[in-house]
């Protein structure tokens, strides 16, 4: 079986690739990367996965990858997924998420490919949810409250439309918040964990900057979520949509308190107005009954373990960066000294001294 993952270098994409390689060893895994994609998340997978360069906004490059791979399954995870960025870049967010997905679907049609396709939607699609609608079921109205959420609604409905119009075997999920090691530092749990690790290493003052701590979110470990993604194409019905979440809501303050309880240093919590959104969803809580009945899936990793692994990830990452910098420093100074002078100025200092020497007369 051949699998193609869009967004393979991202948070969920890298964990999905890792899961498939470990649990389904007969599967050939390929991924789409952009020329500027950072490879830190998949560096340990290089040589085990096949990476193909393309930009979802460029249909020619997408079609070329699909023609080369001819996948049996596609996991479409690539997206501009940071909600605050969507307020600054609404058009870019919509182009990447909605137009990019159209290019993927149209490339499949042009090549007469009919893979099973998973479209990873978001709980942000539900947006403004009323008290009597909690926990949210798949039948709940979609009232998006950010440009990102609107773009994900567009992806969701496009997937449904392409299934109905062309018979494409597309299954949708609406994933609630997921976190864990390798989560991008701009996302709330990872932002807190990185700040704590920086304080512990003396890289910043003992202050944690936060935004809205009252919002409640349904957090699931990413390693549980990617298991669900695989089951989506194993057992999911084309045209259907499934919620994926833990069924438990935690306030952002609860999450922060758990992380702070693991810290080696006492620190102050300070609200940063720049971290507050123009509008925020008060609560996201999943009713995943439909998916559980279909697949038997349920989360296995408790939130505290997830947050501990995330904090240790940042401790290790930042410590490794310090070690690399320390190792590079002597080599730099040695090179400068060999160039003939003061280490901090190196060859430029040599050139300046040469210019100051009086001209020799014969």
DRENDO-1510 file (C-alpha; in Angstrom, 1 decimal, always signed):
<recs>
REC; n; res; u; v; w
REC; 1; UNK; +0.0; +0.0; +0.0 .
REC; 2; UNK; +1.2; +3.5; -0.8 .
REC; 3; UNK; +0.3; +6.4; +1.5 .
REC; 4; UNK; +0.8; +10.1; +0.8 .
REC; 5; UNK; +0.8; +12.6; +3.7 .
REC; 6; UNK; +0.4; +16.3; +2.9 .
REC; 7; UNK; +2.0; +18.3; +5.7 .
REC; 8; UNK; +4.3; +15.5; +6.7 .
REC; 9; UNK; +6.9; +17.8; +8.2 .
REC; 10; UNK; +4.3; +19.3; +10.5 .
REC; 11; UNK; +3.3; +18.3; +14.0 .
REC; 12; UNK; +0.5; +15.8; +13.3 .
REC; 13; UNK; +2.0; +14.8; +9.9 .
REC; 14; UNK; +5.3; +13.7; +11.4 .
REC; 15; UNK; +3.6; +11.7; +14.2 .
REC; 16; UNK; +1.3; +10.1; +11.6 .
REC; 17; UNK; +4.3; +9.0; +9.5 .
REC; 18; UNK; +6.0; +7.7; +12.6 .
REC; 19; UNK; +2.9; +5.7; +13.6 .
REC; 20; UNK; +2.5; +4.2; +10.1 .
REC; 21; UNK; +6.1; +3.1; +9.9 .
REC; 22; UNK; +6.0; +1.5; +13.3 .
REC; 23; UNK; +2.6; -0.1; +13.2 .
REC; 24; UNK; +2.2; -0.9; +9.5 .
REC; 25; UNK; +5.5; -1.9; +8.1 .
REC; 26; UNK; +4.2; -3.0; +4.7 .
REC; 27; UNK; +3.1; +0.5; +3.9 .
REC; 28; UNK; +5.2; +2.8; +1.7 .
REC; 29; UNK; +5.0; +6.4; +3.1 .
REC; 30; UNK; +5.5; +9.5; +1.0 .
REC; 31; UNK; +5.0; +13.1; +1.9 .
REC; 32; UNK; +4.7; +16.5; +0.3 .
REC; 33; UNK; +7.1; +19.2; +1.4 .
REC; 34; UNK; +7.6; +22.8; +0.3 .
REC; 35; UNK; +11.1; +24.0; -0.7 .
REC; 36; UNK; +11.2; +26.1; +2.5 .
REC; 37; UNK; +9.8; +23.3; +4.8 .
REC; 38; UNK; +11.8; +22.8; +8.0 .
REC; 39; UNK; +12.7; +19.1; +8.5 .
REC; 40; UNK; +13.3; +19.0; +12.2 .
REC; 41; UNK; +10.2; +17.0; +12.9 .
REC; 42; UNK; +11.0; +14.3; +10.3 .
REC; 43; UNK; +14.8; +14.2; +10.5 .
REC; 44; UNK; +14.7; +10.9; +12.3 .
REC; 45; UNK; +12.5; +9.5; +9.5 .
REC; 46; UNK; +14.7; +10.5; +6.6 .
REC; 47; UNK; +15.6; +7.5; +4.5 .
REC; 48; UNK; +12.4; +5.8; +5.7 .
REC; 49; UNK; +9.9; +8.1; +4.0 .
REC; 50; UNK; +10.0; +9.5; +0.5 .
REC; 51; UNK; +9.7; +13.3; +0.3 .
REC; 52; UNK; +8.4; +15.1; -2.8 .
REC; 53; UNK; +8.5; +18.9; -3.3 .
REC; 54; UNK; +5.3; +20.7; -4.1 .
REC; 55; UNK; +3.2; +23.7; -3.1 .
REC; 56; UNK; -0.6; +23.0; -2.6 .
REC; 57; UNK; -1.3; +26.4; -4.1 .
REC; 58; UNK; +0.4; +25.3; -7.3 .
REC; 59; UNK; -1.7; +22.6; -9.0 .
REC; 60; UNK; +1.1; +21.7; -11.5 .
REC; 61; UNK; +3.5; +20.6; -8.7 .
REC; 62; UNK; +0.7; +18.8; -6.8 .
REC; 63; UNK; -0.3; +16.9; -9.9 .
REC; 64; UNK; +3.3; +15.9; -10.6 .
REC; 65; UNK; +3.7; +14.4; -7.1 .
REC; 66; UNK; +0.4; +12.5; -7.4 .
REC; 67; UNK; +1.5; +11.1; -10.8 .
REC; 68; UNK; +4.8; +10.0; -9.3 .
REC; 69; UNK; +3.4; +8.4; -6.1 .
REC; 70; UNK; +0.0; +7.2; -7.3 .
REC; 71; UNK; -1.2; +6.7; -3.7 .
REC; 72; UNK; -3.8; +4.3; -2.4 .
REC; 73; UNK; -4.5; +6.6; +0.5 .
REC; 74; UNK; -4.0; +10.3; +1.1 .
REC; 75; UNK; -4.0; +12.0; +4.5 .
REC; 76; UNK; -4.5; +15.6; +3.9 .
REC; 77; UNK; -3.1; +17.4; +6.9 .
REC; 78; UNK; -1.3; +20.4; +5.4 .
REC; 79; UNK; -2.8; +23.7; +6.4 .
REC; 80; UNK; -2.2; +27.2; +7.8 .
REC; 81; UNK; -3.4; +26.0; +11.2 .
REC; 82; UNK; -2.5; +28.9; +13.6 .
REC; 83; UNK; -5.6; +30.8; +14.5 .
REC; 84; UNK; -4.0; +34.1; +15.4 .
REC; 85; UNK; -2.1; +34.2; +12.1 .
REC; 86; UNK; -5.4; +33.9; +10.2 .
REC; 87; UNK; -6.5; +37.3; +11.6 .
REC; 88; UNK; -3.3; +38.8; +10.1 .
REC; 89; UNK; -3.3; +36.8; +6.9 .
REC; 90; UNK; -6.9; +35.8; +6.1 .
REC; 91; UNK; -6.4; +35.5; +2.3 .
REC; 92; UNK; -3.3; +33.5; +2.6 .
REC; 93; UNK; -5.0; +31.2; +5.1 .
REC; 94; UNK; -7.9; +30.6; +2.8 .
REC; 95; UNK; -5.7; +30.1; -0.2 .
REC; 96; UNK; -3.5; +27.5; +1.5 .
REC; 97; UNK; -6.4; +25.6; +3.1 .
REC; 98; UNK; -9.3; +25.8; +0.7 .
REC; 99; UNK; -7.7; +26.4; -2.7 .
REC; 100; UNK; -4.9; +24.0; -1.8 .
REC; 101; UNK; -7.4; +21.3; -1.2 .
REC; 102; UNK; -9.2; +22.0; -4.5 .
REC; 103; UNK; -5.9; +21.6; -6.3 .
REC; 104; UNK; -5.4; +18.2; -4.5 .
REC; 105; UNK; -8.8; +17.0; -5.5 .
REC; 106; UNK; -8.6; +18.2; -9.1 .
REC; 107; UNK; -5.2; +16.6; -9.5 .
REC; 108; UNK; -6.7; +13.3; -8.5 .
REC; 109; UNK; -9.5; +13.7; -11.0 .
REC; 110; UNK; -7.2; +14.8; -13.8 .
REC; 111; UNK; -5.0; +11.7; -13.2 .
REC; 112; UNK; -8.1; +9.4; -12.8 .
REC; 113; UNK; -6.9; +8.4; -9.4 .
REC; 114; UNK; -9.4; +7.3; -6.8 .
REC; 115; UNK; -7.5; +6.9; -3.5 .
REC; 116; UNK; -9.2; +7.0; -0.1 .
REC; 117; UNK; -8.7; +10.5; +1.2 .
REC; 118; UNK; -8.8; +11.7; +4.8 .
REC; 119; UNK; -9.5; +15.5; +5.2 .
REC; 120; UNK; -8.4; +16.7; +8.7 .
REC; 121; UNK; -10.9; +19.3; +9.8 .
REC; 122; UNK; -11.0; +21.2; +13.1 .
REC; 123; UNK; -13.3; +21.7; +16.1 .
REC; 124; UNK; -12.8; +25.4; +15.4 .
REC; 125; UNK; -15.5; +24.9; +12.7 .
REC; 126; UNK; -18.1; +24.8; +15.4 .
REC; 127; UNK; -17.2; +28.3; +16.6 .
REC; 128; UNK; -20.0; +29.9; +18.6 .
REC; 129; UNK; -21.6; +27.0; +20.5 .
REC; 130; UNK; -24.6; +27.5; +22.8 .
REC; 131; UNK; -24.7; +25.9; +26.3 .
REC; 132; UNK; -27.4; +23.3; +25.2 .
REC; 133; UNK; -25.1; +22.2; +22.3 .
REC; 134; UNK; -22.3; +20.9; +24.5 .
REC; 135; UNK; -20.7; +18.4; +24.0 .
REC; 136; UNK; -20.7; +19.0; +20.3 .
REC; 137; UNK; -21.9; +16.4; +17.9 .
REC; 138; UNK; -21.2; +16.2; +14.2 .
REC; 139; UNK; -24.8; +17.5; +13.5 .
REC; 140; UNK; -24.1; +20.8; +15.4 .
REC; 141; UNK; -24.4; +24.0; +13.3 .
REC; 142; UNK; -21.1; +25.4; +12.1 .
REC; 143; UNK; -20.6; +29.0; +13.3 .
REC; 144; UNK; -16.9; +29.8; +12.7 .
REC; 145; UNK; -15.4; +32.7; +14.6 .
REC; 146; UNK; -12.0; +33.2; +12.9 .
REC; 147; UNK; -10.7; +33.3; +9.3 .
REC; 148; UNK; -9.0; +30.0; +10.0 .
REC; 149; UNK; -12.2; +28.4; +11.1 .
REC; 150; UNK; -14.0; +29.6; +8.0 .
REC; 151; UNK; -11.3; +28.1; +5.8 .
REC; 152; UNK; -11.7; +24.8; +7.6 .
REC; 153; UNK; -15.5; +24.9; +7.1 .
REC; 154; UNK; -14.7; +25.5; +3.4 .
REC; 155; UNK; -12.4; +22.4; +3.3 .
REC; 156; UNK; -15.1; +20.3; +5.1 .
REC; 157; UNK; -17.9; +21.3; +2.7 .
REC; 158; UNK; -15.7; +21.0; -0.4 .
REC; 159; UNK; -14.8; +17.4; +0.7 .
REC; 160; UNK; -18.5; +16.6; +1.1 .
REC; 161; UNK; -19.3; +18.2; -2.3 .
REC; 162; UNK; -16.5; +16.3; -4.2 .
REC; 163; UNK; -17.7; +13.1; -2.7 .
REC; 164; UNK; -21.3; +13.7; -3.8 .
REC; 165; UNK; -20.4; +15.2; -7.2 .
REC; 166; UNK; -17.7; +12.9; -8.3 .
REC; 167; UNK; -17.9; +9.8; -6.0 .
REC; 168; UNK; -14.5; +10.5; -4.5 .
REC; 169; UNK; -13.8; +8.4; -1.4 .
REC; 170; UNK; -13.3; +11.2; +1.1 .
REC; 171; UNK; -13.8; +10.9; +4.8 .
REC; 172; UNK; -13.7; +14.0; +7.1 .
REC; 173; UNK; -12.7; +14.4; +10.7 .
REC; 174; UNK; -13.1; +17.3; +13.0 .
REC; 175; UNK; -10.2; +17.0; +15.4 .
REC; 176; UNK; -10.4; +18.8; +18.7 .
REC; 177; UNK; -7.2; +20.2; +20.3 .
REC; 178; UNK; -4.3; +17.8; +20.3 .
REC; 179; UNK; -0.8; +18.4; +21.7 .
REC; 180; UNK; +2.4; +16.6; +22.6 .
REC; 181; UNK; +6.1; +16.5; +21.7 .
REC; 182; UNK; +7.0; +18.6; +18.6 .
REC; 183; UNK; +4.0; +20.8; +18.9 .
REC; 184; UNK; +4.7; +24.2; +17.4 .
REC; 185; UNK; +5.8; +26.9; +19.9 .
REC; 186; UNK; +3.0; +29.3; +18.8 .
REC; 187; UNK; +0.3; +26.9; +20.2 .
REC; 188; UNK; -0.8; +27.4; +23.8 .
REC; 189; UNK; +0.4; +24.2; +25.5 .
REC; 190; UNK; +3.8; +24.3; +23.7 .
REC; 191; UNK; +4.2; +28.1; +24.3 .
REC; 192; UNK; +3.8; +27.5; +28.0 .
REC; 193; UNK; +6.1; +24.5; +28.0 .
REC; 194; UNK; +8.8; +26.3; +26.1 .
REC; 195; UNK; +8.7; +29.4; +28.4 .
REC; 196; UNK; +9.0; +27.2; +31.5 .
REC; 197; UNK; +12.0; +25.3; +30.0 .
REC; 198; UNK; +13.6; +28.7; +29.1 .
REC; 199; UNK; +13.1; +29.9; +32.7 .
REC; 200; UNK; +14.7; +26.7; +34.0 .
REC; 201; UNK; +17.7; +27.2; +31.8 .
REC; 202; UNK; +18.1; +30.9; +32.7 .
REC; 203; UNK; +17.2; +32.1; +29.2 .
REC; 204; UNK; +14.4; +34.4; +30.4 .
REC; 205; UNK; +13.1; +36.0; +33.6 .
REC; 206; UNK; +10.8; +33.9; +35.7 .
REC; 207; UNK; +7.6; +35.2; +34.1 .
REC; 208; UNK; +5.2; +33.3; +31.9 .
REC; 209; UNK; +3.3; +35.4; +29.4 .
REC; 210; UNK; -0.3; +34.2; +28.8 .
REC; 211; UNK; -3.5; +35.1; +26.9 .
REC; 212; UNK; -7.0; +34.1; +27.8 .
REC; 213; UNK; -6.9; +31.5; +30.5 .
REC; 214; UNK; -10.7; +31.0; +30.8 .
REC; 215; UNK; -11.2; +29.2; +27.5 .
REC; 216; UNK; -11.9; +25.5; +27.8 .
REC; 217; UNK; -10.5; +23.0; +25.3 .
REC; 218; UNK; -10.7; +19.2; +24.7 .
REC; 219; UNK; -7.1; +18.1; +24.6 .
REC; 220; UNK; -6.0; +14.7; +23.2 .
REC; 221; UNK; -2.4; +13.4; +22.8 .
REC; 222; UNK; -1.3; +13.7; +19.1 .
REC; 223; UNK; -0.1; +10.0; +19.3 .
REC; 224; UNK; -3.7; +9.0; +20.0 .
REC; 225; UNK; -5.1; +11.3; +17.3 .
REC; 226; UNK; -2.9; +9.9; +14.5 .
REC; 227; UNK; -4.2; +6.4; +15.4 .
REC; 228; UNK; -7.6; +7.8; +14.9 .
REC; 229; UNK; -6.6; +9.2; +11.5 .
REC; 230; UNK; -5.5; +5.8; +10.4 .
REC; 231; UNK; -8.7; +4.2; +11.5 .
REC; 232; UNK; -10.6; +6.9; +9.6 .
REC; 233; UNK; -9.5; +5.4; +6.3 .
REC; 234; UNK; -9.6; +1.8; +7.6 .
REC; 235; UNK; -13.3; +2.0; +8.7 .
REC; 236; UNK; -14.7; +5.4; +8.0 .
REC; 237; UNK; -17.5; +5.8; +5.5 .
REC; 238; UNK; -16.9; +8.1; +2.5 .
REC; 239; UNK; -18.9; +11.3; +2.7 .
REC; 240; UNK; -19.2; +11.0; +6.5 .
REC; 241; UNK; -17.6; +13.3; +9.2 .
REC; 242; UNK; -16.4; +12.2; +12.6 .
REC; 243; UNK; -15.4; +14.1; +15.7 .
REC; 244; UNK; -12.1; +13.1; +17.3 .
REC; 245; UNK; -11.6; +14.2; +20.9 .
REC; 246; UNK; -11.2; +13.0; +24.5 .
REC; 247; UNK; -14.7; +14.1; +25.7 .
REC; 248; UNK; -13.1; +16.1; +28.6 .
REC; 249; UNK; -12.7; +19.9; +28.7 .
REC; 250; UNK; -9.9; +21.6; +30.6 .
REC; 251; UNK; -9.5; +25.4; +31.0 .
REC; 252; UNK; -6.2; +26.8; +29.7 .
REC; 253; UNK; -5.5; +27.8; +33.3 .
REC; 254; UNK; -5.7; +24.1; +34.3 .
REC; 255; UNK; -3.2; +23.2; +31.6 .
REC; 256; UNK; -0.9; +25.9; +32.8 .
REC; 257; UNK; -1.2; +24.8; +36.4 .
REC; 258; UNK; -0.2; +21.2; +35.5 .
REC; 259; UNK; +2.8; +22.4; +33.6 .
REC; 260; UNK; +3.9; +24.8; +36.4 .
REC; 261; UNK; +3.5; +21.9; +38.9 .
REC; 262; UNK; +6.3; +20.1; +36.9 .
REC; 263; UNK; +8.6; +23.1; +36.9 .
REC; 264; UNK; +11.9; +23.2; +38.8 .
REC; 265; UNK; +11.6; +27.0; +39.3 .
REC; 266; UNK; +8.8; +29.2; +40.8 .
REC; 267; UNK; +7.6; +31.9; +38.3 .
REC; 268; UNK; +5.1; +34.6; +37.8 .
REC; 269; UNK; +2.1; +34.4; +35.4 .
REC; 270; UNK; +1.5; +37.6; +33.5 .
REC; 271; UNK; -1.3; +38.4; +30.9 .
REC; 272; UNK; +0.0; +39.7; +27.6 .
REC; 273; UNK; -2.7; +41.7; +25.7 .
REC; 274; UNK; -1.0; +40.8; +22.4 .
REC; 275; UNK; -1.9; +37.2; +23.1 .
REC; 276; UNK; -5.7; +37.9; +23.3 .
REC; 277; UNK; -7.8; +37.2; +20.1 .
REC; 278; UNK; -10.4; +39.6; +18.6 .
REC; 279; UNK; -12.9; +36.8; +19.4 .
REC; 280; UNK; -12.4; +33.4; +21.1 .
REC; 281; UNK; -14.4; +30.3; +21.3 .
REC; 282; UNK; -15.4; +29.8; +25.0 .
REC; 283; UNK; -15.5; +26.0; +25.0 .
REC; 284; UNK; -14.8; +23.1; +22.7 .
REC; 285; UNK; -15.8; +19.7; +23.9 .
REC; 286; UNK; -16.2; +16.7; +21.7 .
REC; 287; UNK; -18.9; +14.1; +21.5 .
REC; 288; UNK; -16.9; +11.3; +19.7 .
REC; 289; UNK; -19.6; +8.6; +20.2 .
REC; 290; UNK; -20.1; +8.2; +16.5 .
REC; 291; UNK; -16.4; +7.5; +15.8 .
REC; 292; UNK; -16.0; +5.3; +18.9 .
REC; 293; UNK; -18.9; +3.1; +17.9 .
REC; 294; UNK; -17.5; +2.7; +14.4 .
REC; 295; UNK; -13.9; +2.0; +15.3 .
REC; 296; UNK; -13.6; +1.4; +19.1 .
REC; 297; UNK; -11.0; +4.2; +19.3 .
REC; 298; UNK; -10.5; +6.0; +22.5 .
REC; 299; UNK; -7.6; +8.0; +23.9 .
REC; 300; UNK; -5.0; +6.0; +25.8 .
REC; 301; UNK; -2.5; +8.7; +27.0 .
REC; 302; UNK; -3.6; +10.9; +30.0 .
REC; 303; UNK; -3.2; +14.7; +29.7 .
REC; 304; UNK; -0.6; +14.9; +32.5 .
REC; 305; UNK; +1.6; +12.4; +30.6 .
REC; 306; UNK; +1.1; +14.4; +27.4 .
REC; 307; UNK; +2.1; +17.6; +29.0 .
REC; 308; UNK; +5.1; +16.0; +30.8 .
REC; 309; UNK; +6.4; +14.7; +27.5 .
REC; 310; UNK; +5.9; +18.1; +25.9 .
REC; 311; UNK; +7.8; +19.9; +28.6 .
REC; 312; UNK; +10.6; +17.3; +28.4 .
REC; 313; UNK; +10.7; +17.8; +24.7 .
REC; 314; UNK; +11.4; +21.5; +25.1 .
REC; 315; UNK; +13.9; +20.9; +27.9 .
REC; 316; UNK; +15.8; +18.5; +25.6 .
REC; 317; UNK; +15.5; +20.7; +22.5 .
REC; 318; UNK; +16.7; +23.9; +24.2 .
REC; 319; UNK; +19.6; +22.1; +26.0 .
REC; 320; UNK; +20.7; +20.6; +22.7 .
REC; 321; UNK; +20.7; +24.0; +21.1 .
REC; 322; UNK; +22.9; +25.3; +24.0 .
REC; 323; UNK; +25.3; +22.4; +23.6 .
REC; 324; UNK; +25.5; +23.0; +19.8 .
REC; 325; UNK; +26.2; +26.7; +20.3 .
REC; 326; UNK; +28.9; +26.0; +23.0 .
REC; 327; UNK; +30.6; +23.5; +20.6 .
REC; 328; UNK; +30.6; +26.0; +17.8 .
REC; 329; UNK; +32.0; +28.9; +19.8 .
REC; 330; UNK; +35.6; +27.6; +20.3 .
REC; 331; UNK; +35.9; +26.6; +16.6 .
REC; 332; UNK; +34.8; +30.1; +15.6 .
REC; 333; UNK; +37.3; +31.7; +17.9 .
REC; 334; UNK; +40.1; +29.4; +16.8 .
REC; 335; UNK; +39.4; +30.3; +13.2 .
REC; 336; UNK; +39.4; +34.0; +14.0 .
REC; 337; UNK; +42.7; +33.7; +15.9 .
REC; 338; UNK; +44.3; +31.8; +13.1 .
REC; 339; UNK; +43.2; +34.6; +10.8 .
REC; 340; UNK; +45.7; +36.7; +12.8 .
REC; 341; UNK; +44.1; +38.7; +15.5 .
REC; 342; UNK; +41.5; +39.3; +18.0 .
REC; 343; UNK; +38.9; +36.5; +18.0 .
REC; 344; UNK; +35.9; +38.8; +18.1 .
REC; 345; UNK; +36.9; +40.6; +14.9 .
REC; 346; UNK; +38.9; +38.0; +13.0 .
REC; 347; UNK; +40.0; +38.6; +9.5 .
REC; 348; UNK; +38.5; +42.1; +9.3 .
REC; 349; UNK; +40.8; +43.2; +12.2 .
REC; 350; UNK; +43.8; +41.8; +10.2 .
REC; 351; UNK; +42.7; +43.8; +7.2 .
REC; 352; UNK; +42.4; +47.0; +9.3 .
REC; 353; UNK; +45.8; +46.6; +10.8 .
REC; 354; UNK; +47.4; +46.0; +7.4 .
REC; 355; UNK; +45.9; +49.3; +6.2 .
REC; 356; UNK; +47.3; +51.2; +9.2 .
REC; 357; UNK; +50.9; +49.9; +8.6 .
REC; 358; UNK; +53.2; +52.7; +7.2 .
REC; 359; UNK; +54.3; +52.1; +3.7 .
REC; 360; UNK; +57.8; +50.7; +3.4 .
REC; 361; UNK; +60.4; +52.7; +1.4 .
REC; 362; UNK; +63.2; +51.0; -0.4 .
</recs>
